[in-house]
Amino acid sequence: MSFQRYIIVLTLTVFFAFNSCKEDNKHIKQTEVSFKKESELTVFKKDSIITTFDIEIADNDYETQTGIMYRSSMQNKQGMLFVFENVLPRTFYMKNT
């Protein structure tokens, strides 16, 4: 490859790399999600109740992946219970929470 051709390819590569990383001025507006109580979760210690939470249940892939994203706030004692079919260590990343 000639030096001139190498420079052209390098210039185009850099141009497209920077252009693809550029932030668009278009912002996707996400509708805020509000809490919908589906059940209650009670935490016990021996024979006494420690506390009770109002919960939403995430028991499918979409709900698990969305989690509590797109909520501006939640009240005390509100949460989400993630239900899985097996017992394995899990990691979570909650974007926009």
N, C-alpha and C positions, 0 to 999 in steps of 0.2 A: 504494500500500500504506500502510495506516495505521501510525502510530508504534507502537502496541501490537502489531500483527501483526508488524512488523519486529523488535521485541524478542523475541517468541516464536520466530520463525524463527532469529534469531541465537543465542538461548539453546539451542535444540535442536541447532543446528549445532555449537556449542562442546561441548555435552554428548556428542554422537556422536563428534566428533573426538577428545576426550580418552578416551572409553570405548574406542574402537577402538585407541588407542595403548597401552592398559594391558596390562601383561605378565600373562599367565595364570600361575596357580600350577601348571598342568599342564606337565610336562616330558616331551618325547618322548625315550625312552631309545634310543640308537643302539647296536647291537651293535658291539663293537670288531672291526675287520678285522685279520687277521694276515697276515704276509708269506707268499706262496706263490711259490717260485722257479719261473720258467717257462723261463729261459734264462740265459746268461752273456754279458756284454758286455766285450770286451777292448779296452783302449786301447793303441795302439802309438805309438812314436816312432821313425821310421826302421825299423831292423830289430830293435828290442828292445821287449819288453812293459813298459809303465809300470805298469799295474794291471788287475785283472779285477773286475767287479762281478757279483753275483747280481741278476737283474732280474725284475720282473713286466712284462708287455707290455700296454699300453693301446692297442688297435687298433680300438675301436668307440666310438660316442658315449657310452654309459653309462660305460665304463671311463675315457674321457678326462675326462668331467665329474666323476666321483667321485675320480679320481686317488689320492692317498695319504691321503685324509680318513679320520677315525675310527680312527687308529692312535695308540696311546700312545707307541710307540717303534719304531725300526728299527735294526738292527745296522749297524756300519760296513760299507761296501762292499755295501749293499743299496740298490736304487733302482727306479725305474720308467722304462721307455722308452716314449715316446709316438710312435706311428706314424701318419703322415698320408699321404694319397694324392698330395698335391702339396706344392711347396715355397713357403711363404708365411711372412711374419713372424707369430709367434704370441705371445699374451700369456696368462698363467696367473694364476689366483687360487686358492689352496689354503685353503679354509675348514677349520677344525678340524684343522690339522696341527701 
